[in-house]
Protein backbone atom coordinates (compact mmCIF):
# COMPACT_ATOMS: atom_id res chain seq x y z
CA UNK A 1 0.00 0.00 0.00
CA UNK A 2 1.18 3.50 -0.72
CA UNK A 3 2.61 5.45 2.19
CA UNK A 4 1.48 9.05 1.82
CA UNK A 5 -0.32 11.47 4.10
CA UNK A 6 -4.08 11.45 3.46
CA UNK A 7 -4.17 15.18 2.76
CA UNK A 8 -1.40 14.82 0.19
CA UNK A 9 -3.32 12.00 -1.51
CA UNK A 10 -6.40 14.23 -1.73
CA UNK A 11 -4.42 17.10 -3.27
CA UNK A 12 -2.66 15.00 -5.94
CA UNK A 13 -3.99 14.88 -9.49
CA UNK A 14 -5.27 11.51 -10.70
CA UNK A 15 -2.16 11.27 -12.92
CA UNK A 16 0.24 11.95 -10.03
CA UNK A 17 -1.50 9.57 -7.68
CA UNK A 18 -1.98 7.04 -10.48
CA UNK A 19 1.79 6.89 -11.01
CA UNK A 20 2.33 6.20 -7.30
CA UNK A 21 -0.41 3.57 -7.21
CA UNK A 22 0.87 1.84 -10.34
CA UNK A 23 4.37 1.59 -8.89
CA UNK A 24 2.83 0.09 -5.76
CA UNK A 25 0.80 -2.41 -7.78
CA UNK A 26 3.88 -3.48 -9.75
CA UNK A 27 6.04 -3.86 -6.64
CA UNK A 28 3.33 -5.37 -4.42
CA UNK A 29 1.77 -7.65 -6.98
CA UNK A 30 -1.82 -7.11 -5.74
CA UNK A 31 -3.77 -6.60 -8.93
CA UNK A 32 -7.24 -6.62 -7.43
CA UNK A 33 -8.61 -3.09 -7.44
CA UNK A 34 -11.23 -4.20 -4.92
CA UNK A 35 -8.58 -5.49 -2.51
CA UNK A 36 -6.44 -2.40 -3.05
CA UNK A 37 -9.25 0.02 -2.21
CA UNK A 38 -10.38 -2.10 0.76
CA UNK A 39 -6.83 -2.16 2.12
CA UNK A 40 -6.65 1.61 1.71
CA UNK A 41 -9.91 2.11 3.61
CA UNK A 42 -8.92 -0.28 6.38
CA UNK A 43 -5.68 1.65 6.75
CA UNK A 44 -5.40 5.41 6.84
CA UNK A 45 -7.28 6.32 3.66
CA UNK A 46 -10.96 7.02 4.22
CA UNK A 47 -13.51 9.32 2.64
CA UNK A 48 -11.93 11.70 0.14
CA UNK A 49 -8.56 9.95 0.26
CA UNK A 50 -10.12 6.57 -0.61
CA UNK A 51 -12.08 8.29 -3.39
CA UNK A 52 -8.85 9.78 -4.72
CA UNK A 53 -7.22 6.34 -4.82
CA UNK A 54 -10.25 4.94 -6.61
CA UNK A 55 -10.02 7.84 -9.05
CA UNK A 56 -6.35 7.12 -9.63
CA UNK A 57 -7.18 3.50 -10.48
CA UNK A 58 -9.83 4.79 -12.88
CA UNK A 59 -7.28 7.14 -14.44
CA UNK A 60 -4.83 4.25 -14.90
CA UNK A 61 -7.55 2.27 -16.66
CA UNK A 62 -8.53 5.23 -18.82
CA UNK A 63 -4.92 5.73 -19.87
CA UNK A 64 -4.56 2.07 -20.79
CA UNK A 65 -1.92 1.43 -18.11
CA UNK A 66 -4.02 -1.23 -16.40
CA UNK A 67 -6.72 -3.36 -17.95
CA UNK A 68 -9.31 -5.96 -17.00
CA UNK A 69 -7.72 -9.34 -16.28
CA UNK A 70 -9.33 -11.78 -18.74
CA UNK A 71 -8.52 -14.68 -16.37
CA UNK A 72 -10.49 -13.05 -13.57
CA UNK A 73 -14.28 -13.11 -13.74
CA UNK A 74 -14.51 -10.05 -11.50
CA UNK A 75 -14.55 -6.64 -13.10
CA UNK A 76 -12.19 -5.56 -10.30
CA UNK A 77 -9.34 -7.81 -11.42
CA UNK A 78 -6.62 -5.98 -13.33
CA UNK A 79 -3.40 -6.61 -15.19
CA UNK A 80 -0.70 -4.21 -16.27
CA UNK A 81 -1.18 -3.40 -19.91
CA UNK A 82 1.55 -3.85 -22.50
CA UNK A 83 2.16 -0.10 -22.71
CA UNK A 84 5.69 0.94 -21.70
CA UNK A 85 6.06 2.36 -18.23
CA UNK A 86 8.90 4.80 -19.02
CA UNK A 87 6.76 7.80 -18.10
CA UNK A 88 6.23 6.61 -14.55
CA UNK A 89 9.13 4.24 -13.85
CA UNK A 90 11.70 5.62 -11.43
CA UNK A 91 14.93 6.69 -13.11
CA UNK A 92 18.26 5.21 -12.17
CA UNK A 93 21.20 7.41 -11.15
CA UNK A 94 22.48 7.49 -14.73
CA UNK A 95 19.23 9.19 -15.74
CA UNK A 96 18.00 6.30 -17.86
MODELLER restraints for C-alpha pairs under 7 A, 6 or more apart:
rsr = mdl.restraints
at = mdl.atoms
rsr.add(forms.Gaussian(group=physical.xy_distance, feature=features.Distance(at['CA:1:A'], at['CA:24:A']), mean=6.42, stdev=0.5))
rsr.add(forms.Gaussian(group=physical.xy_distance, feature=features.Distance(at['CA:2:A'], at['CA:21:A']), mean=6.68, stdev=0.5))
rsr.add(forms.Gaussian(group=physical.xy_distance, feature=features.Distance(at['CA:2:A'], at['CA:24:A']), mean=6.30, stdev=0.5))
rsr.add(forms.Gaussian(group=physical.xy_distance, feature=features.Distance(at['CA:6:A'], at['CA:45:A']), mean=6.04, stdev=0.5))
rsr.add(forms.Gaussian(group=physical.xy_distance, feature=features.Distance(at['CA:6:A'], at['CA:49:A']), mean=5.69, stdev=0.5))
rsr.add(forms.Gaussian(group=physical.xy_distance, feature=features.Distance(at['CA:9:A'], at['CA:17:A']), mean=6.88, stdev=0.5))
rsr.add(forms.Gaussian(group=physical.xy_distance, feature=features.Distance(at['CA:9:A'], at['CA:49:A']), mean=5.89, stdev=0.5))
rsr.add(forms.Gaussian(group=physical.xy_distance, feature=features.Distance(at['CA:9:A'], at['CA:52:A']), mean=6.77, stdev=0.5))
rsr.add(forms.Gaussian(group=physical.xy_distance, feature=features.Distance(at['CA:10:A'], at['CA:48:A']), mean=6.37, stdev=0.5))
rsr.add(forms.Gaussian(group=physical.xy_distance, feature=features.Distance(at['CA:10:A'], at['CA:49:A']), mean=5.19, stdev=0.5))
rsr.add(forms.Gaussian(group=physical.xy_distance, feature=features.Distance(at['CA:10:A'], at['CA:52:A']), mean=5.89, stdev=0.5))
rsr.add(forms.Gaussian(group=physical.xy_distance, feature=features.Distance(at['CA:14:A'], at['CA:55:A']), mean=6.23, stdev=0.5))
rsr.add(forms.Gaussian(group=physical.xy_distance, feature=features.Distance(at['CA:14:A'], at['CA:56:A']), mean=4.64, stdev=0.5))
rsr.add(forms.Gaussian(group=physical.xy_distance, feature=features.Distance(at['CA:14:A'], at['CA:59:A']), mean=6.08, stdev=0.5))
rsr.add(forms.Gaussian(group=physical.xy_distance, feature=features.Distance(at['CA:15:A'], at['CA:56:A']), mean=6.75, stdev=0.5))
rsr.add(forms.Gaussian(group=physical.xy_distance, feature=features.Distance(at['CA:15:A'], at['CA:59:A']), mean=6.74, stdev=0.5))
rsr.add(forms.Gaussian(group=physical.xy_distance, feature=features.Distance(at['CA:17:A'], at['CA:56:A']), mean=5.77, stdev=0.5))
rsr.add(forms.Gaussian(group=physical.xy_distance, feature=features.Distance(at['CA:18:A'], at['CA:56:A']), mean=4.46, stdev=0.5))
rsr.add(forms.Gaussian(group=physical.xy_distance, feature=features.Distance(at['CA:18:A'], at['CA:57:A']), mean=6.30, stdev=0.5))
rsr.add(forms.Gaussian(group=physical.xy_distance, feature=features.Distance(at['CA:18:A'], at['CA:59:A']), mean=6.62, stdev=0.5))
rsr.add(forms.Gaussian(group=physical.xy_distance, feature=features.Distance(at['CA:18:A'], at['CA:60:A']), mean=5.96, stdev=0.5))
rsr.add(forms.Gaussian(group=physical.xy_distance, feature=features.Distance(at['CA:19:A'], at['CA:88:A']), mean=5.68, stdev=0.5))
rsr.add(forms.Gaussian(group=physical.xy_distance, feature=features.Distance(at['CA:25:A'], at['CA:31:A']), mean=6.31, stdev=0.5))
rsr.add(forms.Gaussian(group=physical.xy_distance, feature=features.Distance(at['CA:31:A'], at['CA:77:A']), mean=6.21, stdev=0.5))
rsr.add(forms.Gaussian(group=physical.xy_distance, feature=features.Distance(at['CA:31:A'], at['CA:78:A']), mean=5.27, stdev=0.5))
rsr.add(forms.Gaussian(group=physical.xy_distance, feature=features.Distance(at['CA:31:A'], at['CA:79:A']), mean=6.26, stdev=0.5))
rsr.add(forms.Gaussian(group=physical.xy_distance, feature=features.Distance(at['CA:32:A'], at['CA:76:A']), mean=5.82, stdev=0.5))
rsr.add(forms.Gaussian(group=physical.xy_distance, feature=features.Distance(at['CA:32:A'], at['CA:77:A']), mean=4.66, stdev=0.5))
rsr.add(forms.Gaussian(group=physical.xy_distance, feature=features.Distance(at['CA:32:A'], at['CA:78:A']), mean=5.96, stdev=0.5))
rsr.add(forms.Gaussian(group=physical.xy_distance, feature=features.Distance(at['CA:33:A'], at['CA:76:A']), mean=5.20, stdev=0.5))
rsr.add(forms.Gaussian(group=physical.xy_distance, feature=features.Distance(at['CA:33:A'], at['CA:77:A']), mean=6.21, stdev=0.5))
rsr.add(forms.Gaussian(group=physical.xy_distance, feature=features.Distance(at['CA:33:A'], at['CA:78:A']), mean=6.85, stdev=0.5))
rsr.add(forms.Gaussian(group=physical.xy_distance, feature=features.Distance(at['CA:34:A'], at['CA:76:A']), mean=5.63, stdev=0.5))
rsr.add(forms.Gaussian(group=physical.xy_distance, feature=features.Distance(at['CA:37:A'], at['CA:50:A']), mean=6.80, stdev=0.5))
rsr.add(forms.Gaussian(group=physical.xy_distance, feature=features.Distance(at['CA:37:A'], at['CA:54:A']), mean=6.68, stdev=0.5))
rsr.add(forms.Gaussian(group=physical.xy_distance, feature=features.Distance(at['CA:40:A'], at['CA:50:A']), mean=6.48, stdev=0.5))
rsr.add(forms.Gaussian(group=physical.xy_distance, feature=features.Distance(at['CA:41:A'], at['CA:50:A']), mean=6.15, stdev=0.5))
rsr.add(forms.Gaussian(group=physical.xy_distance, feature=features.Distance(at['CA:60:A'], at['CA:66:A']), mean=5.74, stdev=0.5))
rsr.add(forms.Gaussian(group=physical.xy_distance, feature=features.Distance(at['CA:61:A'], at['CA:67:A']), mean=5.84, stdev=0.5))
rsr.add(forms.Gaussian(group=physical.xy_distance, feature=features.Distance(at['CA:64:A'], at['CA:81:A']), mean=6.49, stdev=0.5))
rsr.add(forms.Gaussian(group=physical.xy_distance, feature=features.Distance(at['CA:65:A'], at['CA:80:A']), mean=6.06, stdev=0.5))
rsr.add(forms.Gaussian(group=physical.xy_distance, feature=features.Distance(at['CA:65:A'], at['CA:81:A']), mean=5.22, stdev=0.5))
rsr.add(forms.Gaussian(group=physical.xy_distance, feature=features.Distance(at['CA:65:A'], at['CA:83:A']), mean=6.34, stdev=0.5))
rsr.add(forms.Gaussian(group=physical.xy_distance, feature=features.Distance(at['CA:66:A'], at['CA:78:A']), mean=6.23, stdev=0.5))
rsr.add(forms.Gaussian(group=physical.xy_distance, feature=features.Distance(at['CA:66:A'], at['CA:79:A']), mean=5.55, stdev=0.5))
rsr.add(forms.Gaussian(group=physical.xy_distance, feature=features.Distance(at['CA:66:A'], at['CA:80:A']), mean=4.47, stdev=0.5))
rsr.add(forms.Gaussian(group=physical.xy_distance, feature=features.Distance(at['CA:66:A'], at['CA:81:A']), mean=5.01, stdev=0.5))
rsr.add(forms.Gaussian(group=physical.xy_distance, feature=features.Distance(at['CA:67:A'], at['CA:78:A']), mean=5.32, stdev=0.5))
rsr.add(forms.Gaussian(group=physical.xy_distance, feature=features.Distance(at['CA:67:A'], at['CA:79:A']), mean=5.41, stdev=0.5))
rsr.add(forms.Gaussian(group=physical.xy_distance, feature=features.Distance(at['CA:67:A'], at['CA:80:A']), mean=6.31, stdev=0.5))
rsr.add(forms.Gaussian(group=physical.xy_distance, feature=features.Distance(at['CA:67:A'], at['CA:81:A']), mean=5.88, stdev=0.5))
rsr.add(forms.Gaussian(group=physical.xy_distance, feature=features.Distance(at['CA:68:A'], at['CA:75:A']), mean=6.57, stdev=0.5))
rsr.add(forms.Gaussian(group=physical.xy_distance, feature=features.Distance(at['CA:68:A'], at['CA:77:A']), mean=5.88, stdev=0.5))
rsr.add(forms.Gaussian(group=physical.xy_distance, feature=features.Distance(at['CA:68:A'], at['CA:78:A']), mean=4.55, stdev=0.5))
rsr.add(forms.Gaussian(group=physical.xy_distance, feature=features.Distance(at['CA:68:A'], at['CA:79:A']), mean=6.22, stdev=0.5))
rsr.add(forms.Gaussian(group=physical.xy_distance, feature=features.Distance(at['CA:69:A'], at['CA:77:A']), mean=5.35, stdev=0.5))
rsr.add(forms.Gaussian(group=physical.xy_distance, feature=features.Distance(at['CA:69:A'], at['CA:78:A']), mean=4.60, stdev=0.5))
rsr.add(forms.Gaussian(group=physical.xy_distance, feature=features.Distance(at['CA:69:A'], at['CA:79:A']), mean=5.23, stdev=0.5))
